[in-house]
Amino acid sequence: MKNEADVFGKLVMEKLRDVSIELSEGIVESRYESPGHKEIQNEIQSLSTKQKEIFLKCVIYCVDGGINDFVFNLDKELRQSGGIDMLIDSKNLKDLSPSLSQELYGEGGWQKRHSKYGSQDT
């Protein structure tokens, strides 16, 4: 890993981004048996293949937007309020990167390195 901030980035990518996208793919492919899943799976099945592709693209766009907003605002709170501290290996997360939200993108970004879905061109 690049640095201790990557521990946080890897967690966000694997446990939030990847899980959300995988869940959406599973719904589109009718993989789930629970009543709650079945209800939405049945609704999604009425969509055309192209509409399902657009649905998945929209989910990824929204998940990535939510992560960006969360990480940006977490970074802001860590640096300004003093009310929130996050430690990784006894080091404060705010001291591990000049801008956490910028860690998300690019060739060396968390999406590319830690998400099984890679980075999206949006």
Backbone atoms as SQL, in Angstrom:
CREATE TABLE atoms (id INTEGER PRIMARY KEY, chain TEXT, resi INTEGER, resn TEXT, atom TEXT, x REAL, y REAL, z REAL);
INSERT INTO atoms VALUES
  (1, 'A', 1, 'MET', 'N', 0.827, -1.185, 0.000),
  (2, 'A', 1, 'MET', 'CA', 0.000, 0.000, 0.000),
  (3, 'A', 1, 'MET', 'C', 0.874, 1.252, 0.000),
  (4, 'A', 2, 'LYS', 'N', 0.318, 2.313, -0.566),
  (5, 'A', 2, 'LYS', 'CA', 1.028, 3.577, -0.684),
  (6, 'A', 2, 'LYS', 'C', 1.388, 4.163, 0.681),
  (7, 'A', 3, 'ASN', 'N', 0.402, 4.307, 1.550),
  (8, 'A', 3, 'ASN', 'CA', 0.614, 4.848, 2.891),
  (9, 'A', 3, 'ASN', 'C', -0.545, 4.441, 3.795),
  (10, 'A', 4, 'GLU', 'N', -0.514, 4.922, 5.007),
  (11, 'A', 4, 'GLU', 'CA', -1.562, 4.546, 5.955),
  (12, 'A', 4, 'GLU', 'C', -2.948, 5.016, 5.517),
  (13, 'A', 5, 'ALA', 'N', -3.024, 6.132, 4.782),
  (14, 'A', 5, 'ALA', 'CA', -4.329, 6.608, 4.291),
  (15, 'A', 5, 'ALA', 'C', -4.977, 5.567, 3.381),
  (16, 'A', 6, 'ASP', 'N', -4.154, 4.744, 2.751),
  (17, 'A', 6, 'ASP', 'CA', -4.685, 3.688, 1.888),
  (18, 'A', 6, 'ASP', 'C', -5.499, 2.653, 2.661),
  (19, 'A', 7, 'VAL', 'N', -5.221, 2.492, 3.938),
  (20, 'A', 7, 'VAL', 'CA', -6.015, 1.573, 4.761),
  (21, 'A', 7, 'VAL', 'C', -7.467, 2.041, 4.757),
  (22, 'A', 8, 'PHE', 'N', -7.671, 3.347, 4.950),
  (23, 'A', 8, 'PHE', 'CA', -9.010, 3.937, 4.907),
  (24, 'A', 8, 'PHE', 'C', -9.594, 3.826, 3.496),
  (25, 'A', 9, 'GLY', 'N', -8.811, 4.178, 2.485),
  (26, 'A', 9, 'GLY', 'CA', -9.287, 4.122, 1.103),
  (27, 'A', 9, 'GLY', 'C', -9.684, 2.723, 0.676),
  (28, 'A', 10, 'LYS', 'N', -8.901, 1.744, 1.065),
  (29, 'A', 10, 'LYS', 'CA', -9.202, 0.348, 0.730),
  (30, 'A', 10, 'LYS', 'C', -10.513, -0.084, 1.380),
  (31, 'A', 11, 'LEU', 'N', -10.718, 0.303, 2.625),
  (32, 'A', 11, 'LEU', 'CA', -11.957, -0.021, 3.330),
  (33, 'A', 11, 'LEU', 'C', -13.165, 0.594, 2.614),
  (34, 'A', 12, 'VAL', 'N', -13.071, 1.861, 2.262),
  (35, 'A', 12, 'VAL', 'CA', -14.174, 2.544, 1.576),
  (36, 'A', 12, 'VAL', 'C', -14.446, 1.904, 0.217),
  (37, 'A', 13, 'MET', 'N', -13.407, 1.595, -0.527),
  (38, 'A', 13, 'MET', 'CA', -13.592, 1.014, -1.862),
  (39, 'A', 13, 'MET', 'C', -14.176, -0.396, -1.785),
  (40, 'A', 14, 'GLU', 'N', -13.633, -1.226, -0.918),
  (41, 'A', 14, 'GLU', 'CA', -14.071, -2.622, -0.862),
  (42, 'A', 14, 'GLU', 'C', -15.404, -2.810, -0.142),
  (43, 'A', 15, 'LYS', 'N', -15.617, -2.091, 0.942),
  (44, 'A', 15, 'LYS', 'CA', -16.799, -2.345, 1.775),
  (45, 'A', 15, 'LYS', 'C', -17.969, -1.415, 1.492),
  (46, 'A', 16, 'LEU', 'N', -17.742, -0.340, 0.769),
  (47, 'A', 16, 'LEU', 'CA', -18.842, 0.555, 0.402),
  (48, 'A', 16, 'LEU', 'C', -19.060, 0.538, -1.110),
  (49, 'A', 17, 'ARG', 'N', -18.046, 0.908, -1.867),
  (50, 'A', 17, 'ARG', 'CA', -18.205, 0.999, -3.324),
  (51, 'A', 17, 'ARG', 'C', -18.458, -0.376, -3.949),
  (52, 'A', 18, 'ASP', 'N', -17.551, -1.306, -3.721),
  (53, 'A', 18, 'ASP', 'CA', -17.679, -2.616, -4.367),
  (54, 'A', 18, 'ASP', 'C', -18.939, -3.351, -3.928),
  (55, 'A', 19, 'VAL', 'N', -19.254, -3.296, -2.642),
  (56, 'A', 19, 'VAL', 'CA', -20.458, -3.974, -2.143),
  (57, 'A', 19, 'VAL', 'C', -21.709, -3.367, -2.776),
  (58, 'A', 20, 'SER', 'N', -21.762, -2.048, -2.893),
  (59, 'A', 20, 'SER', 'CA', -22.927, -1.380, -3.491),
  (60, 'A', 20, 'SER', 'C', -23.095, -1.741, -4.963),
  (61, 'A', 21, 'ILE', 'N', -21.995, -1.722, -5.701),
  (62, 'A', 21, 'ILE', 'CA', -22.065, -2.047, -7.129),
  (63, 'A', 21, 'ILE', 'C', -22.415, -3.520, -7.316),
  (64, 'A', 22, 'GLU', 'N', -21.791, -4.389, -6.529),
  (65, 'A', 22, 'GLU', 'CA', -22.082, -5.822, -6.627),
  (66, 'A', 22, 'GLU', 'C', -23.541, -6.118, -6.298),
  (67, 'A', 23, 'LEU', 'N', -24.083, -5.459, -5.291),
  (68, 'A', 23, 'LEU', 'CA', -25.492, -5.625, -4.943),
  (69, 'A', 23, 'LEU', 'C', -26.375, -5.211, -6.113),
  (70, 'A', 24, 'SER', 'N', -26.059, -4.099, -6.736),
  (71, 'A', 24, 'SER', 'CA', -26.843, -3.623, -7.879),
  (72, 'A', 24, 'SER', 'C', -26.770, -4.596, -9.051),
  (73, 'A', 25, 'GLU', 'N', -25.586, -5.123, -9.314),
  (74, 'A', 25, 'GLU', 'CA', -25.455, -6.129, -10.374),
  (75, 'A', 25, 'GLU', 'C', -26.273, -7.370, -10.045),
  (76, 'A', 26, 'GLY', 'N', -26.231, -7.781, -8.791),
  (77, 'A', 26, 'GLY', 'CA', -26.999, -8.950, -8.368),
  (78, 'A', 26, 'GLY', 'C', -28.490, -8.751, -8.527),
  (79, 'A', 27, 'ILE', 'N', -28.958, -7.558, -8.258),
  (80, 'A', 27, 'ILE', 'CA', -30.379, -7.250, -8.435),
  (81, 'A', 27, 'ILE', 'C', -30.747, -7.312, -9.912),
  (82, 'A', 28, 'VAL', 'N', -29.910, -6.724, -10.765),
  (83, 'A', 28, 'VAL', 'CA', -30.175, -6.749, -12.211),
  (84, 'A', 28, 'VAL', 'C', -30.178, -8.187, -12.729),
  (85, 'A', 29, 'GLU', 'N', -29.321, -9.034, -12.172),
  (86, 'A', 29, 'GLU', 'CA', -29.206, -10.428, -12.614),
  (87, 'A', 29, 'GLU', 'C', -30.100, -11.381, -11.820),
  (88, 'A', 30, 'SER', 'N', -30.945, -10.863, -10.941),
  (89, 'A', 30, 'SER', 'CA', -31.876, -11.662, -10.117),
  (90, 'A', 30, 'SER', 'C', -31.171, -12.761, -9.328),
  (91, 'A', 31, 'ARG', 'N', -30.104, -12.420, -8.639),
  (92, 'A', 31, 'ARG', 'CA', -29.328, -13.391, -7.865),
  (93, 'A', 31, 'ARG', 'C', -29.875, -13.666, -6.472),
  (94, 'A', 32, 'TYR', 'N', -30.770, -12.832, -5.979),
  (95, 'A', 32, 'TYR', 'CA', -31.140, -12.894, -4.567),
  (96, 'A', 32, 'TYR', 'C', -32.513, -13.515, -4.348),
  (97, 'A', 33, 'GLU', 'N', -32.673, -14.142, -3.180),
  (98, 'A', 33, 'GLU', 'CA', -33.898, -14.874, -2.857),
  (99, 'A', 33, 'GLU', 'C', -34.793, -14.190, -1.829),
  (100, 'A', 34, 'SER', 'N', -34.285, -13.207, -1.115),
  (101, 'A', 34, 'SER', 'CA', -35.099, -12.596, -0.058),
  (102, 'A', 34, 'SER', 'C', -36.273, -11.823, -0.663),
  (103, 'A', 35, 'PRO', 'N', -37.378, -11.721, 0.073),
  (104, 'A', 35, 'PRO', 'CA', -38.556, -11.012, -0.453),
  (105, 'A', 35, 'PRO', 'C', -38.256, -9.570, -0.864),
  (106, 'A', 36, 'GLY', 'N', -37.463, -8.871, -0.076),
  (107, 'A', 36, 'GLY', 'CA', -37.120, -7.491, -0.420),
  (108, 'A', 36, 'GLY', 'C', -36.349, -7.388, -1.719),
  (109, 'A', 37, 'HIS', 'N', -35.394, -8.285, -1.887),
  (110, 'A', 37, 'HIS', 'CA', -34.622, -8.310, -3.130),
  (111, 'A', 37, 'HIS', 'C', -35.515, -8.707, -4.304),
  (112, 'A', 38, 'LYS', 'N', -36.337, -9.724, -4.100),
  (113, 'A', 38, 'LYS', 'CA', -37.184, -10.229, -5.192),
  (114, 'A', 38, 'LYS', 'C', -38.106, -9.142, -5.738),
  (115, 'A', 39, 'GLU', 'N', -38.648, -8.322, -4.841),
  (116, 'A', 39, 'GLU', 'CA', -39.568, -7.266, -5.284),
  (117, 'A', 39, 'GLU', 'C', -38.878, -6.314, -6.268),
  (118, 'A', 40, 'ILE', 'N', -37.703, -5.827, -5.904),
  (119, 'A', 40, 'ILE', 'CA', -37.018, -4.891, -6.803),
  (120, 'A', 40, 'ILE', 'C', -36.460, -5.609, -8.029),
  (121, 'A', 41, 'GLN', 'N', -36.030, -6.862, -7.853),
  (122, 'A', 41, 'GLN', 'CA', -35.551, -7.637, -9.004),
  (123, 'A', 41, 'GLN', 'C', -36.651, -7.784, -10.044),
  (124, 'A', 42, 'ASN', 'N', -37.874, -8.053, -9.597),
  (125, 'A', 42, 'ASN', 'CA', -38.999, -8.185, -10.528),
  (126, 'A', 42, 'ASN', 'C', -39.251, -6.882, -11.277),
  (127, 'A', 43, 'GLU', 'N', -39.141, -5.762, -10.588),
  (128, 'A', 43, 'GLU', 'CA', -39.333, -4.472, -11.242),
  (129, 'A', 43, 'GLU', 'C', -38.236, -4.207, -12.271),
  (130, 'A', 44, 'ILE', 'N', -37.004, -4.520, -11.921),
  (131, 'A', 44, 'ILE', 'CA', -35.867, -4.300, -12.821),
  (132, 'A', 44, 'ILE', 'C', -35.952, -5.207, -14.049),
  (133, 'A', 45, 'GLN', 'N', -36.495, -6.411, -13.895),
  (134, 'A', 45, 'GLN', 'CA', -36.567, -7.350, -15.019),
  (135, 'A', 45, 'GLN', 'C', -37.422, -6.835, -16.173),
  (136, 'A', 46, 'SER', 'N', -38.311, -5.882, -15.892),
  (137, 'A', 46, 'SER', 'CA', -39.139, -5.335, -16.970),
  (138, 'A', 46, 'SER', 'C', -38.362, -4.348, -17.848),
  (139, 'A', 47, 'LEU', 'N', -37.161, -3.984, -17.435),
  (140, 'A', 47, 'LEU', 'CA', -36.348, -3.055, -18.220),
  (141, 'A', 47, 'LEU', 'C', -35.648, -3.771, -19.368),
  (142, 'A', 48, 'SER', 'N', -35.369, -3.036, -20.420),
  (143, 'A', 48, 'SER', 'CA', -34.598, -3.585, -21.540),
  (144, 'A', 48, 'SER', 'C', -33.138, -3.732, -21.113),
  (145, 'A', 49, 'THR', 'N', -32.354, -4.440, -21.899),
  (146, 'A', 49, 'THR', 'CA', -30.929, -4.607, -21.616),
  (147, 'A', 49, 'THR', 'C', -30.242, -3.250, -21.540),
  (148, 'A', 50, 'LYS', 'N', -30.544, -2.367, -22.466),
  (149, 'A', 50, 'LYS', 'CA', -29.947, -1.022, -22.477),
  (150, 'A', 50, 'LYS', 'C', -30.344, -0.241, -21.219),
  (151, 'A', 51, 'GLN', 'N', -31.601, -0.351, -20.822),
  (152, 'A', 51, 'GLN', 'CA', -32.059, 0.344, -19.614),
  (153, 'A', 51, 'GLN', 'C', -31.361, -0.201, -18.363),
  (154, 'A', 52, 'LYS', 'N', -31.116, -1.500, -18.333),
  (155, 'A', 52, 'LYS', 'CA', -30.394, -2.095, -17.202),
  (156, 'A', 52, 'LYS', 'C', -28.957, -1.577, -17.155),
  (157, 'A', 53, 'GLU', 'N', -28.335, -1.430, -18.324),
  (158, 'A', 53, 'GLU', 'CA', -26.979, -0.879, -18.383),
  (159, 'A', 53, 'GLU', 'C', -26.958, 0.555, -17.854),
  (160, 'A', 54, 'ILE', 'N', -27.957, 1.334, -18.246),
  (161, 'A', 54, 'ILE', 'CA', -28.066, 2.716, -17.777),
  (162, 'A', 54, 'ILE', 'C', -28.299, 2.741, -16.264),
  (163, 'A', 55, 'PHE', 'N', -29.137, 1.842, -15.770),
  (164, 'A', 55, 'PHE', 'CA', -29.397, 1.742, -14.333),
  (165, 'A', 55, 'PHE', 'C', -28.092, 1.497, -13.573),
  (166, 'A', 56, 'LEU', 'N', -27.295, 0.522, -14.032),
  (167, 'A', 56, 'LEU', 'CA', -26.033, 0.215, -13.354),
  (168, 'A', 56, 'LEU', 'C', -25.060, 1.387, -13.435),
  (169, 'A', 57, 'LYS', 'N', -25.010, 2.036, -14.586),
  (170, 'A', 57, 'LYS', 'CA', -24.141, 3.204, -14.741),
  (171, 'A', 57, 'LYS', 'C', -24.563, 4.310, -13.772),
  (172, 'A', 58, 'CYS', 'N', -25.856, 4.495, -13.625),
  (173, 'A', 58, 'CYS', 'CA', -26.392, 5.503, -12.707),
  (174, 'A', 58, 'CYS', 'C', -26.052, 5.154, -11.253),
  (175, 'A', 59, 'VAL', 'N', -26.173, 3.885, -10.896),
  (176, 'A', 59, 'VAL', 'CA', -25.828, 3.451, -9.537),
  (177, 'A', 59, 'VAL', 'C', -24.365, 3.766, -9.248),
  (178, 'A', 60, 'ILE', 'N', -23.480, 3.408, -10.167),
  (179, 'A', 60, 'ILE', 'CA', -22.048, 3.658, -9.969),
  (180, 'A', 60, 'ILE', 'C', -21.787, 5.156, -9.836),
  (181, 'A', 61, 'TYR', 'N', -22.423, 5.935, -10.689),
  (182, 'A', 61, 'TYR', 'CA', -22.265, 7.388, -10.643),
  (183, 'A', 61, 'TYR', 'C', -22.712, 7.939, -9.286),
  (184, 'A', 62, 'CYS', 'N', -23.844, 7.476, -8.801),
  (185, 'A', 62, 'CYS', 'CA', -24.379, 7.956, -7.519),
  (186, 'A', 62, 'CYS', 'C', -23.543, 7.478, -6.333),
  (187, 'A', 63, 'VAL', 'N', -23.122, 6.229, -6.348),
  (188, 'A', 63, 'VAL', 'CA', -22.274, 5.710, -5.268),
  (189, 'A', 63, 'VAL', 'C', -20.961, 6.492, -5.229),
  (190, 'A', 64, 'ASP', 'N', -20.346, 6.683, -6.394),
  (191, 'A', 64, 'ASP', 'CA', -19.089, 7.434, -6.447),
  (192, 'A', 64, 'ASP', 'C', -19.283, 8.878, -5.990),
  (193, 'A', 65, 'GLY', 'N', -20.396, 9.484, -6.378),
  (194, 'A', 65, 'GLY', 'CA', -20.687, 10.845, -5.941),
  (195, 'A', 65, 'GLY', 'C', -20.878, 10.928, -4.439),
  (196, 'A', 66, 'GLY', 'N', -21.581, 9.948, -3.880),
  (197, 'A', 66, 'GLY', 'CA', -21.780, 9.912, -2.433),
  (198, 'A', 66, 'GLY', 'C', -20.473, 9.714, -1.686),
  (199, 'A', 67, 'ILE', 'N', -19.630, 8.829, -2.195),
  (200, 'A', 67, 'ILE', 'CA', -18.323, 8.600, -1.565),
  (201, 'A', 67, 'ILE', 'C', -17.486, 9.871, -1.638),
  (202, 'A', 68, 'ASN', 'N', -17.463, 10.514, -2.804),
  (203, 'A', 68, 'ASN', 'CA', -16.702, 11.750, -2.959),
  (204, 'A', 68, 'ASN', 'C', -17.167, 12.801, -1.944),
  (205, 'A', 69, 'ASP', 'N', -18.478, 12.978, -1.846),
  (206, 'A', 69, 'ASP', 'CA', -19.026, 13.975, -0.931),
  (207, 'A', 69, 'ASP', 'C', -18.701, 13.622, 0.524),
  (208, 'A', 70, 'PHE', 'N', -18.851, 12.360, 0.882),
  (209, 'A', 70, 'PHE', 'CA', -18.545, 11.920, 2.240),
  (210, 'A', 70, 'PHE', 'C', -17.070, 12.140, 2.572),
  (211, 'A', 71, 'VAL', 'N', -16.175, 11.701, 1.678),
  (212, 'A', 71, 'VAL', 'CA', -14.741, 11.820, 1.940),
  (213, 'A', 71, 'VAL', 'C', -14.332, 13.296, 1.992),
  (214, 'A', 72, 'PHE', 'N', -14.870, 14.114, 1.081),
  (215, 'A', 72, 'PHE', 'CA', -14.576, 15.547, 1.085),
  (216, 'A', 72, 'PHE', 'C', -14.988, 16.176, 2.417),
  (217, 'A', 73, 'ASN', 'N', -16.210, 15.883, 2.855),
  (218, 'A', 73, 'ASN', 'CA', -16.712, 16.482, 4.095),
  (219, 'A', 73, 'ASN', 'C', -16.054, 15.898, 5.339),
  (220, 'A', 74, 'LEU', 'N', -15.697, 14.621, 5.302),
  (221, 'A', 74, 'LEU', 'CA', -14.942, 14.037, 6.408),
  (222, 'A', 74, 'LEU', 'C', -13.596, 14.743, 6.532),
  (223, 'A', 75, 'ASP', 'N', -12.917, 14.925, 5.411),
  (224, 'A', 75, 'ASP', 'CA', -11.630, 15.612, 5.394),
  (225, 'A', 75, 'ASP', 'C', -11.774, 17.026, 5.964),
  (226, 'A', 76, 'LYS', 'N', -12.812, 17.717, 5.550),
  (227, 'A', 76, 'LYS', 'CA', -13.083, 19.079, 6.034),
  (228, 'A', 76, 'LYS', 'C', -13.285, 19.080, 7.555),
  (229, 'A', 77, 'GLU', 'N', -14.090, 18.142, 8.047),
  (230, 'A', 77, 'GLU', 'CA', -14.338, 18.043, 9.494),
  (231, 'A', 77, 'GLU', 'C', -13.065, 17.690, 10.263),
  (232, 'A', 78, 'LEU', 'N', -12.280, 16.773, 9.721),
  (233, 'A', 78, 'LEU', 'CA', -11.034, 16.386, 10.386),
  (234, 'A', 78, 'LEU', 'C', -10.101, 17.580, 10.536),
  (235, 'A', 79, 'ARG', 'N', -10.071, 18.434, 9.520),
  (236, 'A', 79, 'ARG', 'CA', -9.134, 19.557, 9.504),
  (237, 'A', 79, 'ARG', 'C', -9.651, 20.789, 10.237),
  (238, 'A', 80, 'GLN', 'N', -10.981, 20.975, 10.295),
  (239, 'A', 80, 'GLN', 'CA', -11.513, 22.224, 10.835),
  (240, 'A', 80, 'GLN', 'C', -12.100, 22.117, 12.232),
  (241, 'A', 81, 'SER', 'N', -12.842, 21.084, 12.502),
  (242, 'A', 81, 'SER', 'CA', -13.628, 21.082, 13.735),
  (243, 'A', 81, 'SER', 'C', -12.855, 20.654, 14.966),
  (244, 'A', 82, 'GLY', 'N', -11.950, 19.750, 14.796),
  (245, 'A', 82, 'GLY', 'CA', -11.277, 19.197, 15.952),
  (246, 'A', 82, 'GLY', 'C', -12.146, 18.226, 16.731),
  (247, 'A', 83, 'GLY', 'N', -13.392, 18.052, 16.300),
  (248, 'A', 83, 'GLY', 'CA', -14.309, 17.157, 16.991),
  (249, 'A', 83, 'GLY', 'C', -14.217, 15.719, 16.525),
  (250, 'A', 84, 'ILE', 'N', -13.642, 15.512, 15.356),
  (251, 'A', 84, 'ILE', 'CA', -13.514, 14.163, 14.810),
  (252, 'A', 84, 'ILE', 'C', -12.034, 13.890, 14.566),
  (253, 'A', 85, 'ASP', 'N', -11.580, 12.757, 15.039),
  (254, 'A', 85, 'ASP', 'CA', -10.233, 12.274, 14.743),
  (255, 'A', 85, 'ASP', 'C', -10.343, 10.831, 14.297),
  (256, 'A', 86, 'MET', 'N', -9.568, 10.480, 13.299),
  (257, 'A', 86, 'MET', 'CA', -9.485, 9.086, 12.843),
  (258, 'A', 86, 'MET', 'C', -8.017, 8.708, 12.829),
  (259, 'A', 87, 'LEU', 'N', -7.698, 7.647, 13.551),
  (260, 'A', 87, 'LEU', 'CA', -6.318, 7.196, 13.634),
  (261, 'A', 87, 'LEU', 'C', -6.134, 5.899, 12.869),
  (262, 'A', 88, 'ILE', 'N', -5.034, 5.830, 12.147),
  (263, 'A', 88, 'ILE', 'CA', -4.631, 4.608, 11.458),
  (264, 'A', 88, 'ILE', 'C', -3.191, 4.351, 11.873),
  (265, 'A', 89, 'ASP', 'N', -2.959, 3.229, 12.504),
  (266, 'A', 89, 'ASP', 'CA', -1.631, 2.923, 13.049),
  (267, 'A', 89, 'ASP', 'C', -1.100, 4.088, 13.886),
  (268, 'A', 90, 'SER', 'N', -1.966, 4.629, 14.729),
  (269, 'A', 90, 'SER', 'CA', -1.652, 5.733, 15.647),
  (270, 'A', 90, 'SER', 'C', -1.346, 7.057, 14.949),
  (271, 'A', 91, 'LYS', 'N', -1.638, 7.150, 13.655),
  (272, 'A', 91, 'LYS', 'CA', -1.421, 8.399, 12.918),
  (273, 'A', 91, 'LYS', 'C', -2.771, 8.978, 12.535),
  (274, 'A', 92, 'ASN', 'N', -2.915, 10.302, 12.694),
  (275, 'A', 92, 'ASN', 'CA', -4.168, 10.965, 12.371),
  (276, 'A', 92, 'ASN', 'C', -4.359, 10.993, 10.857),
  (277, 'A', 93, 'LEU', 'N', -5.532, 10.565, 10.415),
  (278, 'A', 93, 'LEU', 'CA', -5.832, 10.489, 8.983),
  (279, 'A', 93, 'LEU', 'C', -5.619, 11.826, 8.289),
  (280, 'A', 94, 'LYS', 'N', -5.951, 12.925, 8.941),
  (281, 'A', 94, 'LYS', 'CA', -5.801, 14.244, 8.307),
  (282, 'A', 94, 'LYS', 'C', -4.340, 14.579, 8.012),
  (283, 'A', 95, 'ASP', 'N', -3.416, 13.942, 8.713),
  (284, 'A', 95, 'ASP', 'CA', -1.993, 14.194, 8.496),
  (285, 'A', 95, 'ASP', 'C', -1.379, 13.269, 7.445),
  (286, 'A', 96, 'LEU', 'N', -2.158, 12.337, 6.940),
  (287, 'A', 96, 'LEU', 'CA', -1.628, 11.344, 6.007),
  (288, 'A', 96, 'LEU', 'C', -1.805, 11.725, 4.543),
  (289, 'A', 97, 'SER', 'N', -2.608, 12.747, 4.290),
  (290, 'A', 97, 'SER', 'CA', -2.858, 13.183, 2.915),
  (291, 'A', 97, 'SER', 'C', -3.246, 14.658, 2.929),
  (292, 'A', 98, 'PRO', 'N', -2.780, 15.431, 1.943),
  (293, 'A', 98, 'PRO', 'CA', -3.184, 16.834, 1.892),
  (294, 'A', 98, 'PRO', 'C', -4.658, 17.016, 1.521),
  (295, 'A', 99, 'SER', 'N', -5.243, 16.019, 0.854),
  (296, 'A', 99, 'SER', 'CA', -6.659, 16.077, 0.460),
  (297, 'A', 99, 'SER', 'C', -7.173, 14.663, 0.243),
  (298, 'A', 100, 'LEU', 'N', -7.983, 14.178, 1.160),
  (299, 'A', 100, 'LEU', 'CA', -8.476, 12.801, 1.060),
  (300, 'A', 100, 'LEU', 'C', -9.295, 12.568, -0.205),
  (301, 'A', 101, 'SER', 'N', -10.131, 13.535, -0.600),
  (302, 'A', 101, 'SER', 'CA', -10.982, 13.308, -1.775),
  (303, 'A', 101, 'SER', 'C', -10.154, 13.184, -3.050),
  (304, 'A', 102, 'GLN', 'N', -8.990, 13.810, -3.099),
  (305, 'A', 102, 'GLN', 'CA', -8.132, 13.661, -4.275),
  (306, 'A', 102, 'GLN', 'C', -7.486, 12.281, -4.334),
  (307, 'A', 103, 'GLU', 'N', -7.469, 11.582, -3.223),
  (308, 'A', 103, 'GLU', 'CA', -6.925, 10.218, -3.192),
  (309, 'A', 103, 'GLU', 'C', -7.823, 9.236, -3.952),
  (310, 'A', 104, 'LEU', 'N', -9.064, 9.621, -4.207),
  (311, 'A', 104, 'LEU', 'CA', -10.020, 8.725, -4.857),
  (312, 'A', 104, 'LEU', 'C', -9.686, 8.448, -6.316),
  (313, 'A', 105, 'TYR', 'N', -9.131, 9.431, -7.006),
  (314, 'A', 105, 'TYR', 'CA', -9.091, 9.395, -8.470),
  (315, 'A', 105, 'TYR', 'C', -7.681, 9.301, -9.045),
  (316, 'A', 106, 'GLY', 'N', -7.628, 9.049, -10.347),
  (317, 'A', 106, 'GLY', 'CA', -6.373, 9.022, -11.082),
  (318, 'A', 106, 'GLY', 'C', -5.747, 7.639, -11.109),
  (319, 'A', 107, 'GLU', 'N', -4.622, 7.576, -11.773),
  (320, 'A', 107, 'GLU', 'CA', -3.919, 6.295, -11.940),
  (321, 'A', 107, 'GLU', 'C', -3.531, 5.667, -10.609),
  (322, 'A', 108, 'GLY', 'N', -3.166, 6.489, -9.644),
  (323, 'A', 108, 'GLY', 'CA', -2.776, 5.967, -8.335),
  (324, 'A', 108, 'GLY', 'C', -3.866, 6.083, -7.295),
  (325, 'A', 109, 'GLY', 'N', -5.086, 6.403, -7.736),
  (326, 'A', 109, 'GLY', 'CA', -6.187, 6.640, -6.807),
  (327, 'A', 109, 'GLY', 'C', -6.770, 5.364, -6.219),
  (328, 'A', 110, 'TRP', 'N', -7.539, 5.554, -5.163),
  (329, 'A', 110, 'TRP', 'CA', -8.147, 4.424, -4.460),
  (330, 'A', 110, 'TRP', 'C', -9.071, 3.621, -5.361),
  (331, 'A', 111, 'GLN', 'N', -9.855, 4.283, -6.214),
  (332, 'A', 111, 'GLN', 'CA', -10.754, 3.540, -7.107),
  (333, 'A', 111, 'GLN', 'C', -9.951, 2.569, -7.965),
  (334, 'A', 112, 'LYS', 'N', -8.929, 3.070, -8.595),
  (335, 'A', 112, 'LYS', 'CA', -8.131, 2.259, -9.519),
  (336, 'A', 112, 'LYS', 'C', -7.403, 1.128, -8.787),
  (337, 'A', 113, 'ARG', 'N', -6.857, 1.421, -7.615),
  (338, 'A', 113, 'ARG', 'CA', -6.024, 0.440, -6.926),
  (339, 'A', 113, 'ARG', 'C', -6.777, -0.499, -5.993),
  (340, 'A', 114, 'HIS', 'N', -7.906, -0.045, -5.437),
  (341, 'A', 114, 'HIS', 'CA', -8.553, -0.842, -4.393),
  (342, 'A', 114, 'HIS', 'C', -9.956, -1.336, -4.724),
  (343, 'A', 115, 'SER', 'N', -10.560, -0.835, -5.786),
  (344, 'A', 115, 'SER', 'CA', -11.902, -1.295, -6.151),
  (345, 'A', 115, 'SER', 'C', -11.795, -2.326, -7.261),
  (346, 'A', 116, 'LYS', 'N', -12.521, -3.415, -7.105),
  (347, 'A', 116, 'LYS', 'CA', -12.489, -4.427, -8.168),
  (348, 'A', 116, 'LYS', 'C', -13.157, -3.914, -9.438),
  (349, 'A', 117, 'TYR', 'N', -13.877, -2.796, -9.348),
  (350, 'A', 117, 'TYR', 'CA', -14.531, -2.202, -10.512),
  (351, 'A', 117, 'TYR', 'C', -13.682, -1.110, -11.151),
  (352, 'A', 118, 'GLY', 'N', -12.530, -0.815, -10.577),
  (353, 'A', 118, 'GLY', 'CA', -11.640, 0.190, -11.138),
  (354, 'A', 118, 'GLY', 'C', -12.256, 1.575, -11.123),
  (355, 'A', 119, 'SER', 'N', -11.626, 2.483, -11.846),
  (356, 'A', 119, 'SER', 'CA', -12.152, 3.847, -11.916),
  (357, 'A', 119, 'SER', 'C', -13.092, 3.959, -13.110),
  (358, 'A', 120, 'GLN', 'N', -14.071, 4.833, -12.976),
  (359, 'A', 120, 'GLN', 'CA', -15.071, 5.034, -14.027),
  (360, 'A', 120, 'GLN', 'C', -14.799, 6.351, -14.726),
  (361, 'A', 121, 'ASP', 'N', -14.979, 6.367, -16.024),
  (362, 'A', 121, 'ASP', 'CA', -14.855, 7.606, -16.789),
  (363, 'A', 121, 'ASP', 'C', -16.197, 8.299, -16.806),
  (364, 'A', 122, 'THR', 'N', -16.429, 9.142, -15.791),
  (365, 'A', 122, 'THR', 'CA', -17.691, 9.877, -15.723),
  (366, 'A', 122, 'THR', 'C', -17.433, 11.350, -15.673);
